[in-house]
Amino acid sequence: MRRVSGRFAFPGGCPARLTVALVVLCAAGCASAPAGPRADSYISVLARLPDVEGHYVDVSAWQGRVLVVQFLASWCFPCFATAPRLQDLAQRYGKRGLSVVAVGMDLEGAQVLGPFQEQLGLGFPVLVSDSALREGRSAFGHVTTLPTTVIVGRNGTVLSAFKGVPEQGSLETFIENALAMKP
């Protein structure tokens, strides 16, 4: 680097300055990148929701595991189509540390979600949302698109969220990466 008229100049001109600027920005970003939002408040929302049989899930069983939460409804065709995919993911990655839970947004609650779970043979919990969740008064905010899928890492941070149907293979990629992360 040489000094030219009161400024420093890099050999190579503008491309060299841009490269150095990018390196500095990347290094600064890596050093101060905030962690994803903590999922504690999200998990506490799920802890207060009953499943379709009226039982409450022991959310402590999810500690140290990757958790996929999908908001769905029995009347939502894309939800109906993607729920078996969640079942497949739960079976494929369960032994490696994946848990799956669905949150039904139907106003009729367990009356329609129970048959939905049974018809699709879902082995993971299907929770019944409450009015606070449906109205956007929870940590999840207003869920405006169904399905909406949230992935929580082993360390309790929200890693990603998808509105609508995730592209084929994208959930698997995110889950593989999340499972590879240390808690």
C-alpha positions in Angstrom: 0.0 0.0 0.0 1.4 3.5 -0.9 0.3 6.9 0.1 -1.0 9.1 -2.7 -2.1 12.7 -2.0 -3.2 12.2 1.6 -4.9 8.8 0.9 -3.6 5.3 0.8 -3.7 3.6 -2.6 -3.6 -0.1 -3.2 -1.6 -1.5 -6.1 -4.0 -2.7 -8.7 -6.5 0.2 -8.4 -10.2 -0.1 -7.8 -10.5 -3.9 -8.0 -7.9 -4.3 -5.3 -9.7 -1.7 -3.1 -12.9 -3.5 -3.5 -11.3 -6.8 -2.6 -9.8 -5.4 0.6 -13.1 -3.7 1.5 -15.0 -7.0 1.0 -12.4 -8.9 3.2 -12.7 -6.3 5.9 -16.6 -6.4 5.8 -16.6 -10.2 5.9 -14.2 -10.3 8.8 -16.2 -7.7 10.7 -19.4 -9.5 9.9 -18.1 -12.9 11.1 -16.8 -11.4 14.3 -20.0 -9.7 15.3 -22.7 -11.8 13.5 -25.6 -12.2 16.0 -26.9 -15.6 16.7 -30.3 -16.5 15.5 -33.2 -15.7 17.7 -33.5 -18.0 20.8 -36.3 -20.5 20.5 -37.2 -20.5 24.2 -40.2 -18.3 23.7 -41.3 -20.3 20.7 -41.0 -23.6 22.6 -43.0 -22.2 25.5 -45.8 -21.4 23.0 -45.8 -25.1 21.9 -45.7 -26.3 25.5 -49.1 -24.6 26.2 -50.9 -26.2 23.2 -52.6 -29.6 23.6 -52.3 -32.3 21.0 -55.4 -33.7 19.2 -56.1 -36.0 22.2 -55.9 -33.2 24.7 -52.5 -34.1 26.1 -49.5 -31.7 26.4 -46.2 -32.6 24.9 -43.1 -32.8 27.1 -41.1 -30.2 25.4 -38.0 -31.0 27.4 -37.6 -34.1 25.2 -36.7 -31.7 22.4 -33.7 -30.2 24.2 -30.5 -30.9 22.3 -32.5 -32.0 19.2 -33.3 -30.3 15.9 -37.0 -29.4 15.8 -39.1 -28.9 12.7 -42.3 -27.1 13.5 -44.9 -26.9 10.7 -48.1 -24.8 10.8 -50.8 -26.4 8.8 -54.5 -26.9 8.4 -56.7 -29.8 7.4 -58.3 -27.8 4.7 -55.0 -26.7 3.2 -54.2 -28.8 0.1 -50.4 -28.0 0.2 -50.4 -29.0 3.9 -52.2 -32.2 3.2 -49.6 -32.9 0.5 -46.5 -32.0 2.6 -47.5 -33.7 5.9 -46.4 -37.2 4.7 -43.0 -35.6 3.8 -42.7 -34.5 7.4 -43.4 -38.1 8.5 -40.7 -39.3 6.2 -38.2 -36.8 7.6 -39.1 -37.8 11.2 -38.5 -41.4 10.4 -35.4 -40.8 8.4 -33.6 -38.4 10.8 -35.3 -39.3 14.2 -32.4 -41.5 15.4 -29.9 -38.7 14.5 -31.7 -36.2 16.6 -34.7 -34.7 14.7 -38.1 -34.1 16.2 -41.1 -33.0 14.2 -44.3 -31.3 15.5 -47.2 -29.8 13.6 -49.5 -27.0 14.8 -53.0 -27.2 13.4 -54.5 -23.7 12.7 -58.0 -25.0 12.1 -60.7 -23.2 14.1 -62.5 -26.5 14.7 -59.3 -27.8 16.5 -59.1 -31.5 17.4 -62.4 -32.3 15.7 -60.8 -32.0 12.3 -57.1 -32.3 13.2 -57.5 -35.8 14.8 -58.9 -37.3 11.6 -56.3 -35.4 9.6 -53.5 -37.0 11.7 -55.0 -40.4 11.5 -55.8 -40.4 7.8 -52.2 -39.4 7.0 -50.7 -41.8 9.6 -48.6 -39.0 11.2 -46.6 -40.4 14.1 -45.5 -37.0 15.4 -47.6 -34.7 17.6 -50.2 -32.5 16.0 -50.9 -29.6 18.4 -54.1 -27.6 18.4 -53.5 -23.8 18.1 -55.2 -21.4 20.4 -56.7 -18.0 19.6 -53.6 -16.1 20.6 -51.5 -18.0 18.1 -54.1 -17.7 15.3 -54.3 -14.0 16.0 -50.5 -13.5 15.9 -50.2 -12.8 19.6 -47.3 -15.2 20.2 -43.5 -15.5 19.6 -44.4 -16.9 16.2 -46.1 -13.7 15.1 -48.9 -13.8 12.6 -48.7 -17.0 10.6 -50.2 -15.8 7.3 -49.1 -18.6 5.0 -49.8 -22.3 5.3 -47.8 -24.4 5.5 -45.1 -22.4 7.4 -42.1 -24.4 8.6 -39.6 -23.3 11.2 -36.4 -25.2 11.9 -34.9 -24.9 15.5 -31.3 -26.0 16.0 -29.9 -28.2 18.8 -28.7 -25.1 20.6 -32.2 -23.6 20.8 -31.9 -21.0 18.1 -34.2 -20.6 15.1 -32.2 -21.5 12.1 -34.6 -20.9 9.2 -38.2 -20.6 8.3 -40.1 -21.3 5.1 -43.5 -19.9 4.0 -45.3 -22.2 1.7 -44.1 -25.5 0.4 -40.3 -25.8 0.6 -38.6 -26.9 -2.6 -37.9 -30.6 -2.8 -34.7 -31.4 -1.0 -34.4 -28.0 0.7 -35.7 -29.2 4.1 -33.4 -32.2 3.9 -30.4 -29.8 3.3 -31.3 -27.6 6.2 -31.9 -30.6 8.5 -28.6 -32.2 7.5 -26.8 -29.0 8.3 -28.6 -28.5 11.6 -27.9 -32.1 12.7 -24.2 -31.6 11.9 -24.1 -28.5 14.2 -22.9 -29.1 17.8 -25.4 -28.0 20.5 
